[in-house]
Amino acid sequence: MDRTAPDRDRLFRYDRRIVANAARATFARWHDRALLALLLLLPVAAAHGALADRPCRTAAGVGFGIGVLFGATVARSIGARLAHHTTDGPLAADALHRATRWRYSAIWHAYGWAALAILVLGARPALLVAATIGYLVGMAFGAIDRFVPHPSPGGAKIGRTLREWLGRPHAGVAAGAALLLVLLGMRFGGSGHAMLVAVAAVATGIATLALTIVDDAAIRFQTAAGWGWSRIATTRGRGTLALAGIGAGGGLPIAGGMVAALIVAVAAAGLLLMLLRILTYRLHRRRFADGLVSVVSALLVLVGVAMPVALPLVVVALLWRVGRRASARTWLLA
């Protein structure tokens, strides 16, 4: 027996206790747990309504995509957590032990696959094989970032400068003007309406994702300095609002009402994602907050696809509850 080998389950038990304590603190009251139950049941019902009557190939493709999303998210979370344990965690010796790392990863992947299986079995049991294959593919993609070299100090400085510029309102003005130039060029170039709609959706989505980037450390600092979440969101969202106003206002005469409405809808979705990040960053550390936002975003997408009428109610209830908890964090050091 190797007496130098650590307890192979100790690292997993340590993180499981952290997750359990965070969940217990987040959902401490009965209405928090009722909202959690609603958020867990609605996606299963939504997925069942969206996939039950679809052709087998289409449903299998959706199941495969969901599996890829689950696998990549879990793999990246595991890799980031092991990297933290290796350098800064109190169980660094365990994290450096190869057998412990493999066991830690296998157990968390089992939990991830179990969550995927519950969703798929509730939606359409025949998709479990396709979803499982997708999960394995996602695992492979999610592990790739472990082998990507870290950026140099110069690259980090450039990235920081770019993020600061994207947080200013004139970045949204520039993005809106560029979007109008693209649509205008396509219009005079003879592109069809379907192509205009596709390009507007993709370009607005890329610009919105860039404009709604938030820094978790900055959010926590502003929270400790007395900024409410609404003030932070208003400051960070001005660029996206400028993009939506310029894009929709100029896109209406250029490409029609459908393109203008699409630009507004994509920008609104980006603002909602940014708001969820701001609220969760005020409550949790970045890793847990990003994972929580990813799960909630996927649930909202499923609800929107299957039951669009219920989506506004779910969004309002979610923001009201999380916003109340986030407001209580103002002036608190975390």
DOKOL-7812 format. One line per field, with one value per residue: chain; z, x, y of N, C-alpha, C in turn. Coordinates in steps of 0.02 Angstrom, whole numbers, plus 32768, in hexadecimal, padded with zeros to 4 digits. Example, Ala and Ser with C-alpha at 12.3 -4.5 7.8 and 13.67 -1.06 7.14 Angstrom:
2
kette = (A_A) $
nz = (8186_8162) $
nx = (8294_8282) $
ny = (7EE4_7F90) $
caz = (8186_8165) $
cax = (8267_82AC) $
cay = (7F1F_7FCB) $
cz = (8186_818A) $
cx = (8294_8285) $
cy = (7F5B_8002) $
***
This chain:
334
kette = (A_A_A_A_A_A_A_A_A_A_A_A_A_A_A_A_A_A_A_A_A_A_A_A_A_A_A_A_A_A_A_A_A_A_A_A_A_A_A_A_A_A_A_A_A_A_A_A_A_A_A_A_A_A_A_A_A_A_A_A_A_A_A_A_A_A_A_A_A_A_A_A_A_A_A_A_A_A_A_A_A_A_A_A_A_A_A_A_A_A_A_A_A_A_A_A_A_A_A_A_A_A_A_A_A_A_A_A_A_A_A_A_A_A_A_A_A_A_A_A_A_A_A_A_A_A_A_A_A_A_A_A_A_A_A_A_A_A_A_A_A_A_A_A_A_A_A_A_A_A_A_A_A_A_A_A_A_A_A_A_A_A_A_A_A_A_A_A_A_A_A_A_A_A_A_A_A_A_A_A_A_A_A_A_A_A_A_A_A_A_A_A_A_A_A_A_A_A_A_A_A_A_A_A_A_A_A_A_A_A_A_A_A_A_A_A_A_A_A_A_A_A_A_A_A_A_A_A_A_A_A_A_A_A_A_A_A_A_A_A_A_A_A_A_A_A_A_A_A_A_A_A_A_A_A_A_A_A_A_A_A_A_A_A_A_A_A_A_A_A_A_A_A_A_A_A_A_A_A_A_A_A_A_A_A_A_A_A_A_A_A_A_A_A_A_A_A_A_A_A_A_A_A_A_A_A_A_A_A_A_A_A_A_A_A_A_A_A_A_A_A_A_A_A_A_A_A_A_A_A_A_A_A_A) $
nz = (8000_7FD5_803B_802A_7FD5_7FC0_800C_7F9B_7F85_7FCA_7F90_7F3B_7F9A_7FDE_7F7F_7F64_7FDD_7FDC_7F6F_7F9F_8012_7FD5_7F87_7FEB_802C_7FC6_7FA5_801A_804F_8049_7FD8_7F83_7F6A_7F2D_7EB7_7E81_7E6B_7E0A_7DA3_7D86_7D5E_7CF3_7C80_7C5F_7C3D_7BD6_7B7B_7B5C_7B1D_7AAF_7A6A_7A60_79F0_7984_78ED_78E7_78C5_78D2_795B_7993_796E_79B9_7A3A_7A3A_7A30_7AAB_7B01_7AE0_7B0F_7B9A_7BB8_7B94_7BEA_7C6B_7C64_7C52_7CC8_7D27_7D04_7D1E_7DA7_7DDA_7DB5_7E09_7E87_7E7E_7E82_7EE0_7F3E_7FDB_7FD8_7F88_7F79_7F67_7EEF_7E98_7E8B_7E1F_7E16_7E6D_7E2B_7DB6_7DEE_7E2C_7DBB_7D76_7DCD_7DD3_7D4D_7D43_7D8F_7D3C_7CC5_7CF8_7D15_7C93_7C5F_7CA7_7C76_7BEC_7BEE_7C22_7BBA_7B3C_7B37_7AD5_7AA7_7AF7_7AD7_7A6C_7AB1_7B12_7AC5_7A93_7B0C_7B2A_7ABF_7ADD_7B55_7B25_7AD8_7B3E_7B8B_7B41_7B57_7BBF_7B89_7B42_7B31_7BAD_7B9E_7B74_7BDB_7B93_7B38_7B93_7BC5_7B53_7B41_7BB6_7BA2_7B32_7B68_7BC1_7B67_7B23_7B86_7B83_7B4F_7AC9_7A86_7A69_7A13_79A8_7984_795D_78EF_7899_7883_783B_77C9_7793_7778_771E_76B4_768C_7665_75F5_75AA_757C_75CC_760E_7674_76D7_76EA_771B_7797_77D7_77DC_7827_78A2_78CA_78CB_7927_7997_79AF_79C6_7A36_7A97_7AA8_7AD9_7B52_7BAD_7C50_7CE0_7D65_7DD9_7DD7_7DE6_7E67_7EAE_7E94_7ECF_7F57_7F67_7F6E_7EFF_7EB7_7E68_7DFB_7DD5_7DAC_7D41_7CEC_7CCC_7C8C_7C23_7BC5_7B4B_7B03_7AFB_7AAA_7A35_7A16_7A02_7997_7937_7925_7907_7892_7848_782A_77BA_775D_7756_7781_77F1_7831_783D_788D_7903_7925_7942_79B6_7A09_7A15_7A51_7AC9_7B02_7B18_7B77_7BE0_7BFE_7C27_7C98_7CEA_7D03_7D4A_7DBF_7DF4_7E06_7E70_7ED5_7ED5_7EBC_7E25_7DD9_7E08_7DF3_7D66_7D3A_7D71_7D2B_7CA9_7CB2_7CD5_7C65_7BFF_7C2B_7C1E_7B94_7B69_7BA2_7B5C_7ADA_7ADE_7B2E_7B14_7B46_7BCF_7BEA_7C05_7C87_7CD1_7CC4_7D04_7D87_7DAA_7DA1_7DFF_7E77_7E7F_7E73_7EEB_7F49_7F1B_7F2E_7FB7_7FCA_7FB8_7FEA_8032_8054_7FF3) $
nx = (802A_801A_8050_8069_800E_7F84_7EDF_7E6B_7DED_7DE3_7DF9_7D8B_7D22_7D3A_7D1F_7C9C_7C5E_7C6F_7C1D_7BA2_7B90_7B8C_7B19_7ABB_7AC0_7A98_7A17_79C5_7947_7897_7854_78BE_78E6_7873_7874_78EA_78C2_7860_78AF_78F7_7899_7853_78AE_78B7_7832_7826_7887_7852_77DA_7810_785A_7816_77C1_7812_786F_78D6_795F_7972_7952_79B5_7A27_7A15_7A19_7A9D_7AE2_7ABD_7AFB_7B83_7B91_7B7B_7BE6_7C5B_7C50_7C56_7CD4_7D2C_7D15_7D42_7DCA_7DF4_7DDD_7E33_7EAC_7EAC_7EB0_7F2D_7F88_7F5E_7F0A_7ED8_7EED_7F58_7FB7_7F67_7F29_7F93_7FAC_7FA2_7F44_7EE0_7EB5_7E7E_7E16_7DCA_7DA3_7D59_7CED_7CA9_7C89_7C31_7BC7_7BA5_7B7F_7B11_7AB7_7AA0_7A65_79ED_79AA_79A0_795C_78E3_78B8_78C2_78DC_791E_7986_79F4_7A6A_7AA2_7AB4_7B0F_7B7F_7B99_7BBA_7C35_7C81_7C7C_7CC3_7D44_7D5E_7D52_7DC0_7E2A_7E58_7EB1_7F2B_7F4C_7FBB_7FDC_7FB3_802A_8077_806F_8008_7FA0_7F95_7F6A_7EEE_7EAD_7EA6_7E54_7DDC_7DBB_7D9F_7D31_7CD3_7CA3_7C2C_7C3E_7C71_7C04_7BC1_7C1B_7C15_7B8E_7B8C_7BE5_7B9C_7B2D_7B6F_7B98_7B1B_7AE7_7B42_7B2B_7AA7_7AAA_7AF8_7AA7_7A7C_7A10_7979_7978_7A00_7A28_79E5_7A25_7AAD_7A9E_7A72_7AE0_7B4C_7B1E_7B13_7B9B_7BD5_7B8A_7BAD_7C33_7C26_7BE6_7C3B_7C73_7CD5_7CFA_7D42_7D3D_7CB4_7C9D_7CEB_7CAA_7C31_7C56_7C79_7C02_7BAE_7B14_7AC3_7A76_7AAC_7B2C_7B08_7AC9_7B32_7B8B_7B3C_7B26_7B6B_7B38_7AB1_7ABF_7AEC_7A79_7A1A_7A50_7A65_79E3_7996_79D6_79D5_7950_791D_7978_797B_78FF_7872_787B_7904_792D_78E3_791D_79A1_798C_7958_79C3_7A24_79E0_79DE_7A67_7A7C_7A30_7A7A_7AF1_7AC2_7A9E_7B1E_7B58_7B08_7B1F_7BAA_7BB2_7B89_7BCF_7C6D_7CD3_7CDE_7C77_7C0C_7C0E_7BF2_7B71_7B2C_7B36_7AE9_7A6A_7A52_7A49_79D5_7976_7978_7943_78C2_7894_788E_7830_77C3_779D_7745_774C_77CB_77E9_77B0_77FD_787C_7868_7847_78BD_791F_78EC_78F7_7982_79B6_798D_79DA_7A59_7A58_7A65_7AEB_7B2F_7BAB_7BEA_7C7D_7CC3) $
ny = (7FC4_806E_80E5_8169_819B_8207_8217_81E4_8216_828A_830A_8316_8310_8385_83EC_83CB_83E9_8474_8497_8469_84BB_853A_852C_8518_8593_85E8_85BD_85CD_85E6_85B9_85E9_85FF_857D_854F_859A_8566_84E0_84F8_852B_84BA_845C_8497_849B_8412_83F4_8450_8424_83A7_83CD_840F_83AE_8336_831D_832D_8303_826E_8280_830A_831D_82CC_8314_8388_8351_8321_839C_83D7_837D_8394_8417_8404_83AA_83F4_8463_8428_83EA_8456_849B_843F_8436_84BB_84C1_845F_8498_8507_84C7_848C_84F6_8559_8520_84D1_844A_8423_83BD_834B_8370_836A_82E7_8261_81F5_8222_8295_825E_8213_8277_82C3_8261_8247_82C4_82D2_8269_829A_8307_82C5_827E_82E6_8313_829E_8298_8308_82E6_826A_8293_82E1_829A_81F8_81AA_81F6_81EB_81A4_81F0_8269_8240_821F_829E_82DB_829D_82CE_8356_8353_833A_83AF_840D_83F4_8421_84A4_8499_8480_84EE_8574_85F2_86A1_8720_87A4_881D_8802_87F0_8872_88B8_8878_88A1_892B_892D_88F7_895E_89C5_898F_8998_8A18_8A97_8AC7_8A5D_8A0B_8A63_8A65_89DE_89D3_8A2C_89E9_8975_89A8_89D4_895B_891D_897A_8971_88EC_88F8_894E_88FD_889B_8830_87B1_87B5_8752_873A_87B6_87B6_8749_8774_87EA_87B5_8764_87C1_8821_87D0_87AC_882B_8852_87F2_8816_8899_8888_884F_882F_8852_87ED_880E_889A_88AD_887D_88D7_8952_8934_8928_89AC_89ED_89F3_89D1_8942_896A_89E5_89BD_8969_89C5_8A1B_89C2_8997_89FA_8A01_8992_89B7_8A27_89E9_899C_8A02_8A50_89EC_89B4_8A27_8A58_89E4_89CB_8A1C_89EB_895C_892F_890D_888F_8872_88DD_88C4_884A_886F_88BC_8857_87FB_884D_8868_87E8_87D8_883D_880A_8797_87D5_8818_87AC_8778_87E4_87E6_8765_8769_87C1_8772_86F8_86A4_86AA_862E_85D8_862F_8642_85C0_85B2_8616_85E3_856E_85A3_85F4_8594_8552_85B9_85CA_8550_8558_85C7_8594_852B_8558_85E9_8649_863F_866A_86FA_8705_86AB_86E5_8762_8738_86F7_875F_87B7_876F_874C_87CB_880A_87C5_87E7_8870_887B_8868_88DE_8952_88F1_8896_8817) $
caz = (8000_7FD1_8072_8017_7FAB_7FE8_8008_7F56_7F83_7FF4_7F66_7F25_7FD3_7FEE_7F50_7F6C_8017_7FC7_7F46_7FCA_803B_7FAA_7F75_8027_803A_7F90_7FA8_8062_8061_8025_7F95_7F5A_7F55_7EFD_7E78_7E66_7E51_7DCC_7D70_7D74_7D3D_7CB4_7C46_7C4B_7C19_7B98_7B4D_7B46_7AEC_7A72_7A47_7A5D_79AE_7950_78CB_790F_78B8_78F0_79A3_79A4_7969_79F4_7A74_7A34_7A41_7AF3_7B20_7AD7_7B3D_7BDE_7BBF_7B93_7C26_7CA5_7C5D_7C5F_7D10_7D4B_7CF7_7D42_7DEF_7DE9_7DB1_7E47_7EBE_7E76_7E91_7F19_7F6A_8017_7FCB_7F4C_7F72_7F49_7EAA_7E70_7E88_7DE0_7E21_7E8C_7DF7_7D8B_7E13_7E34_7D7A_7D65_7DF7_7DBE_7D0B_7D4F_7DA2_7D01_7C98_7D18_7D0A_7C4C_7C55_7CC2_7C46_7BAD_7BFA_7C2A_7B7A_7B0B_7B4C_7A9E_7A98_7B29_7AB6_7A49_7AE3_7B33_7A96_7A95_7B4B_7B22_7A92_7B03_7B84_7B00_7AC9_7B7B_7BA6_7B15_7B71_7BEE_7B64_7B20_7B5A_7BC9_7B7A_7B8E_7BFD_7B62_7B20_7BC8_7BC8_7B1A_7B4F_7BEA_7B83_7B06_7B92_7BDB_7B30_7B16_7BBA_7B7C_7B21_7A83_7A66_7A4E_79D9_7971_796D_7938_78AE_786F_786F_7807_778B_7777_775C_76E4_767E_7674_7644_75B2_7586_7562_75F6_761E_76B8_7706_76F9_7747_77DA_77F4_77EB_785E_78E0_78DD_78DA_7965_79CD_79BE_79E4_7A79_7AC5_7AB8_7B00_7B94_7BD7_7C92_7D08_7DA6_7E0E_7DD6_7E01_7EB0_7EC9_7E91_7F02_7F98_7F69_7F76_7EC1_7EB0_7E29_7DC5_7DBE_7D86_7D01_7CC1_7CB4_7C5D_7BEB_7B98_7B08_7AE2_7AEB_7A6F_79FC_7A05_79E8_7955_7909_7915_78E6_784E_7824_7815_7773_7730_774E_7794_7837_784F_7850_78C5_793E_7935_7962_79FA_7A30_7A24_7A83_7B09_7B1D_7B31_7BB5_7C14_7C11_7C4E_7CDA_7D12_7D19_7D7E_7DFC_7E11_7E1D_7EB1_7F07_7ED5_7E97_7DDC_7DBE_7E18_7DD2_7D1E_7D32_7D7F_7CF3_7C70_7CBE_7CD2_7C20_7BD9_7C3F_7C01_7B4C_7B61_7BB1_7B25_7A9E_7AE7_7B4C_7B12_7B6E_7C15_7BF1_7C2A_7CCE_7CF0_7CC7_7D37_7DC8_7DB6_7DAE_7E3E_7EB0_7E82_7E7E_7F32_7F6C_7F06_7F4D_7FFC_7FCB_7FB2_8021_8055_8037_7FE7) $
cax = (8000_8041_803C_8072_7FD5_7F4F_7E9B_7E58_7DAC_7DE3_7DF2_7D46_7CF8_7D46_7CF9_7C54_7C48_7C6A_7BE1_7B67_7B88_7B76_7AD3_7A92_7ABC_7A73_79D0_79BA_7901_786C_7844_78F9_78E5_783C_788D_7919_789B_7841_78E4_790D_7862_7840_78D6_78A5_77F3_7831_78AB_7822_77AD_7834_787B_77ED_77A3_7843_788C_790C_79A1_7973_7955_79F7_7A57_7A0C_7A34_7AE6_7AF9_7AB6_7B30_7BC3_7B91_7B85_7C29_7C8E_7C4B_7C6F_7D1C_7D51_7D0F_7D6E_7E0E_7E02_7DDE_7E71_7EE3_7EAB_7EC8_7F74_7FB2_7F49_7EDC_7EF5_7EF9_7F82_7FD6_7F36_7F1D_7FCD_7FAE_7F80_7F08_7EAD_7E9A_7E53_7DD9_7DA5_7D84_7D27_7CB1_7C84_7C6C_7BF6_7B91_7B91_7B59_7AD1_7A8A_7A8D_7A38_79AB_798B_7991_7928_78A4_78A4_78B8_790E_7945_79BF_7A29_7AA8_7ABE_7ACA_7B4B_7BB7_7BA8_7BDD_7C7B_7CA2_7C85_7CFA_7D83_7D67_7D5A_7E03_7E5D_7E74_7EE7_7F6A_7F57_7FE8_7FC0_7FC9_8063_8063_805B_7FC5_7F70_7F8B_7F40_7EAB_7E90_7E95_7E19_7DA1_7DA9_7D81_7CF0_7CA5_7C8F_7BF2_7C4E_7C7D_7BC4_7BB4_7C45_7BFB_7B50_7B9C_7C01_7B65_7B07_7B97_7B95_7AD8_7AE0_7B69_7B08_7A69_7ABB_7B18_7A74_7A71_79CB_7962_798D_7A47_7A2B_79D0_7A5A_7AE8_7A8C_7A70_7B24_7B75_7B05_7B25_7BE3_7BE0_7B6B_7BD7_7C6F_7C15_7BCB_7C6E_7C7A_7D0D_7CDF_7D63_7D22_7C70_7CA1_7D06_7C74_7C00_7C71_7C7C_7BBF_7B87_7ADF_7AC9_7A57_7ADC_7B5F_7AEC_7ABD_7B73_7BA7_7B0F_7B1C_7B84_7B09_7A76_7AD0_7AEC_7A34_79F8_7A6A_7A59_799B_797F_79EF_79C4_790A_7915_79A6_796C_78BB_7861_7891_794B_7930_78CB_794F_79DA_7977_7950_7A06_7A42_79BE_79F7_7AAA_7A76_7A18_7AB4_7B1E_7AA3_7AA6_7B63_7B63_7AE6_7B41_7BED_7BAA_7B78_7BFC_7CAC_7CCA_7CD4_7C34_7BDC_7C0B_7BCD_7B2B_7B0F_7B30_7AAF_7A2C_7A49_7A30_7990_794D_7972_7913_787F_7880_787F_77F4_778B_77B0_7718_7762_7810_77ED_77A1_7837_78B2_7857_784C_7904_7942_78D3_7912_79CB_79C4_7986_7A15_7A93_7A55_7A7C_7B34_7B4C_7BD5_7C09_7CBB_7CBC) $
cay = (8000_80AC_8111_81AF_81B0_8228_81FE_81F5_8237_82C6_8345_8319_8321_83CC_8416_83BC_840F_84BA_849E_8461_84F6_8571_8521_8521_85DB_8609_85A9_85C3_85EE_858B_8602_85F3_8537_8548_85B4_8535_84A8_850E_8530_8477_8438_84B6_8486_83CE_83F9_8474_83F8_8374_83EB_8422_8376_82F9_8312_833C_82C8_824E_829E_834D_8316_82B2_834B_83B4_832C_8321_83DF_83E0_8356_83B7_8450_83EA_838E_8428_848C_8403_83DE_8494_84AA_8411_844B_84F9_84B3_843B_84C8_852E_849E_847E_8530_8582_84FD_84B3_8403_8422_837B_831F_8385_8357_829E_8250_81CC_824C_82C1_8236_8201_82B6_82D3_822E_824F_82FF_82C3_823E_82C7_832C_8299_826F_8320_8310_8266_82AA_8336_82C4_8238_82B5_82FD_8265_81C6_818F_8222_81E3_818F_8229_8299_8226_8229_82E5_82EA_8288_82FE_8393_8348_8341_83F5_8433_83E8_843D_84E2_848B_847C_852E_859C_862F_86DC_8745_87E2_884F_87F1_87FE_88BB_88CA_8861_88CB_896B_8922_88F0_89A0_89EA_8972_89AB_8A5E_8A9D_8AD2_8A1C_89F8_8A8E_8A4D_899D_89E0_8A49_89B4_8949_89C9_89D4_8917_8913_89A5_8954_88B0_890C_8966_88C6_886E_87F5_87A4_87C6_871D_8745_87F0_87A1_871F_879D_8817_878E_874F_87FC_883E_87A3_87B2_886C_8854_87CB_883D_88D4_8876_882E_884D_883A_87DB_8834_88DE_88AB_8877_8916_8984_8920_893C_89F5_8A09_89F4_89A0_891D_8990_8A17_899B_8953_89FF_8A32_8992_8989_8A33_89F0_8966_89DF_8A50_89BB_898B_8A3D_8A62_89B5_89AD_8A64_8A5A_89A7_89CB_8A30_89C8_8915_891F_8907_8850_8878_890C_88A0_8817_8891_88CC_8819_87E0_887A_885D_87A8_87E5_8864_87DC_876E_8800_8825_876F_8775_8816_87D0_872A_877D_87E1_873F_86BE_86A9_86A7_85EB_85C2_865C_8633_8581_85BE_863C_85B6_8542_85CB_8608_855A_8547_85ED_85BC_8518_8572_85F3_856D_8502_857E_8630_8673_863D_8684_8739_86FA_868A_8717_8794_8718_86EA_879E_87D4_874B_8753_8811_8818_87AA_880D_88B3_8876_8864_8921_8968_88B8_887C_87CF) $
cz = (8000_8006_8061_7FEC_7FD6_7FE2_7FC5_7F52_7FA9_7FCA_7F4E_7F5E_7FE6_7FC0_7F55_7FA8_8005_7F9E_7F70_7FF6_8013_7F97_7FB0_8037_8005_7F94_7FF0_8075_8033_7FDF_7F67_7F3F_7F24_7EB9_7E58_7E48_7E0E_7D94_7D5A_7D4D_7CF8_7C79_7C2F_7C24_7BD7_7B64_7B32_7B11_7AAB_7A49_7A3D_7A16_7975_792C_78F0_7904_78D7_793C_79BA_79A0_79A4_7A32_7A74_7A48_7A8C_7B18_7B1A_7B08_7B85_7BE7_7BC1_7BD2_7C63_7CA0_7C6B_7CA9_7D39_7D42_7D1D_7D8D_7E03_7DE5_7DEF_7E81_7EBA_7E8D_7ED2_7F4B_7FA6_800E_7F8C_7F42_7F53_7EFF_7E7C_7E67_7E4D_7DEC_7E40_7E58_7DCA_7DAE_7E1C_7DF3_7D69_7D8D_7DE0_7D78_7D12_7D64_7D66_7CD1_7CB6_7D0E_7CC1_7C40_7C6F_7C91_7C07_7BB7_7C04_7BE9_7B47_7B17_7B13_7A8D_7AC7_7B09_7A93_7A7B_7B06_7B06_7A94_7AD4_7B47_7AF5_7AB7_7B37_7B62_7AF1_7B08_7B9A_7B7D_7B33_7BA5_7BCB_7B3C_7B4B_7B72_7BA3_7B9C_7BB2_7BCD_7B46_7B54_7BCE_7B8F_7B27_7B83_7BCE_7B57_7B2F_7BAE_7BA5_7B21_7B4A_7BB5_7B48_7AD8_7A5F_7A47_7A11_799D_7956_7946_78F4_787F_7858_7837_77C5_776A_7756_771E_76A9_7661_764E_75FD_7589_756D_758D_7607_7666_76EB_7719_7726_778F_77FC_7809_7825_78A1_78F8_78F2_791C_79A1_79E1_79E1_7A2B_7AAB_7AD9_7AE6_7B47_7BBF_7C19_7CB8_7D4F_7DDF_7E12_7DF4_7E4D_7ED0_7ECA_7EC4_7F47_7F9F_7F6C_7F37_7EC4_7E6D_7DEE_7DA9_7D95_7D42_7CD2_7CA3_7C7E_7C1F_7BBA_7B51_7AE1_7AD0_7AAE_7A30_79E6_79E6_79A2_7923_78F4_78F0_789E_7825_780B_77CE_7744_7722_7764_77DE_7857_7866_788C_7906_7954_7959_79AB_7A25_7A43_7A58_7AC7_7B2A_7B3A_7B72_7BEE_7C2C_7C3B_7C94_7D07_7D2C_7D51_7DC0_7E1C_7E28_7E61_7EE8_7F0D_7EB1_7E4E_7DC3_7DCB_7DF5_7D88_7D11_7D3E_7D47_7CB6_7C77_7CB6_7C8A_7BF6_7BEB_7C20_7BB6_7B41_7B6F_7B77_7AE6_7AA5_7B01_7B4D_7B3B_7BB7_7C20_7C16_7C75_7CF2_7CF8_7CFF_7D7D_7DDA_7DC8_7DF0_7E7A_7EB7_7E8F_7EC7_7F59_7F5A_7F25_7F94_8001_7FC7_7FF2_8046_8030_802F_7FC1) $
cx = (802C_8028_8044_8038_7F9F_7F0D_7E7E_7E16_7DAC_7DD9_7DAA_7D18_7CFE_7D1D_7CAE_7C38_7C41_7C2B_7BA2_7B5B_7B71_7B2E_7AA5_7A8A_7A93_7A29_79BD_7970_78D6_785B_7880_78F8_78AC_7850_78BE_78F5_787A_7874_78FD_78D8_7851_786B_78C5_7863_77FC_7855_787D_77F3_77CF_784D_784D_77D4_77D3_7859_78C9_794F_79A7_797A_7999_7A2C_7A53_7A28_7A80_7B02_7AF4_7AED_7B74_7BC8_7B9D_7BCD_7C5F_7C8C_7C67_7CBA_7D44_7D4D_7D3E_7DB7_7E21_7E07_7E1D_7EAD_7EE6_7EC6_7F13_7FA0_7F9F_7F1E_7EFE_7F06_7F24_7FA3_7FA6_7F2C_7F56_7FD3_7F83_7F41_7ECF_7E8C_7E6A_7E11_7DAC_7D7F_7D4C_7CE7_7C88_7C66_7C2F_7BBA_7B77_7B68_7B15_7A9F_7A73_7A5B_79F2_7987_7974_795A_78E4_788A_7892_78ED_7939_7983_79FA_7A6B_7AC9_7AD9_7B0A_7B88_7BCB_7BCD_7C26_7CA1_7CAE_7CBC_7D3D_7D91_7D74_7D9F_7E3A_7E7F_7EAB_7F2B_7F78_7F83_7FC7_7FDA_8003_804C_804D_8016_7F90_7F61_7F5F_7EF7_7E88_7E7C_7E57_7DDA_7D8B_7D86_7D3B_7CBC_7C8C_7C57_7C05_7C62_7C3D_7BB1_7BDC_7C2B_7BBA_7B5D_7BBA_7BCB_7B3C_7B2D_7B95_7B51_7ACD_7B06_7B47_7AC8_7A77_7ADD_7AE6_7A68_7A27_79BA_7979_79D6_7A4F_7A19_7A07_7A96_7ADA_7A8D_7AB6_7B4E_7B5F_7B18_7B6E_7BF1_7BC5_7B95_7C16_7C5F_7BFD_7BFC_7C73_7CB3_7CF3_7D00_7D49_7CDC_7C72_7CBC_7CD0_7C3E_7C16_7C74_7C38_7B96_7B52_7AE4_7AA9_7A86_7B14_7B45_7AE0_7AFE_7B8F_7B7C_7B06_7B34_7B54_7AC8_7A83_7AD1_7AA5_7A10_7A0E_7A5B_7A11_7982_7997_79DD_797D_7901_7942_798E_7926_78B1_7879_78D9_7952_791A_78FD_798B_79C8_7973_7994_7A29_7A23_79D5_7A3D_7AA9_7A5E_7A52_7AE5_7B03_7AA8_7AED_7B71_7B45_7B0B_7B88_7BE9_7B9F_7BAD_7C3D_7CA2_7CBA_7C8D_7C00_7BD6_7BE6_7B83_7B09_7B07_7AF3_7A6E_7A1E_7A2D_79E7_7961_7943_793F_78CB_7867_786E_783C_77B7_779C_7784_772F_77A6_7812_77E0_77DD_7870_78A5_785F_7895_7929_792C_78F4_795E_79DD_79BE_79C2_7A53_7A93_7A6F_7AC8_7B55_7B6F_7BF7_7C48_7CB3_7CF8) $
cy = (803E_80DD_815A_81C8_81D0_8204_8214_8219_827A_8306_834D_832D_836A_83F9_8409_83E2_8459_84C5_8499_849E_8532_8569_852C_856C_85FF_85FB_859A_85C3_85C3_85A5_85FE_85AC_852B_8562_8584_84FA_84BA_8511_84EB_8450_8455_84A0_843F_83CE_841C_8449_83C1_8391_83FC_83E7_833A_82EA_8321_82FC_82AE_8270_82E3_8348_82FB_82E8_837A_8392_832A_8365_83ED_83BA_8377_83F2_8439_83D3_83C2_8452_8468_83F9_841D_84A7_847F_8426_848A_84ED_848E_8469_84F4_8506_8493_84B8_8553_855C_84DF_8469_83FB_83DD_8349_832F_8372_830C_8286_8228_81F4_827A_829A_8225_823F_82C7_82A1_8237_828B_82F6_8295_8268_82EE_8303_8287_82A8_8321_82D9_8275_82D7_8311_8290_8258_82D2_82C8_822F_81AC_81B9_8219_81CF_81CA_825D_8282_822D_8272_82F9_82D7_82B7_8340_838E_8354_838B_841E_842B_8408_847A_84D7_848D_84BC_8559_85DB_866C_86FE_8784_8818_8842_87FD_8848_88D3_88B5_888B_890F_8965_891B_8934_89C9_89D1_8985_89F3_8A64_8AA4_8A91_8A02_8A22_8A76_8A0B_89A6_89FD_8A14_8984_8967_89CA_898F_890A_893D_8989_8916_88C3_8924_892F_8892_8830_87EF_87B4_8792_8726_8782_87DE_8778_8748_87CC_87F2_877D_878B_881C_8812_87A9_87F4_8870_882D_87F1_8878_88C4_884F_8853_882B_882B_8802_887B_88E0_88A7_88B7_894C_8974_8935_8988_8A15_8A0E_89BE_897C_8942_89C5_89F7_8986_898D_8A19_8A03_8988_89C1_8A24_89C4_898A_8A0B_8A25_89AB_89C7_8A4F_8A2B_89AF_89EB_8A69_8A1D_89A5_89E3_8A08_8981_8902_8914_88C6_8854_88A6_88EA_886B_8836_88A2_888D_87FC_880B_8871_881C_87B1_880C_8838_87B0_8796_880C_87E8_8768_87A7_87FF_8796_873B_87A1_87AD_8708_86CF_8697_8661_85D2_85ED_864E_85F2_858A_85E4_8610_8589_8568_85E1_85CF_854B_857A_85E2_8584_852F_859E_85CD_8549_8528_85C8_865D_8676_865D_86C7_8730_86DB_86BC_8749_8776_870C_872A_87BD_87B2_8755_879C_8825_8800_87D2_8853_88B3_8874_88A9_8936_892F_88A2_8830_87B7) $
***
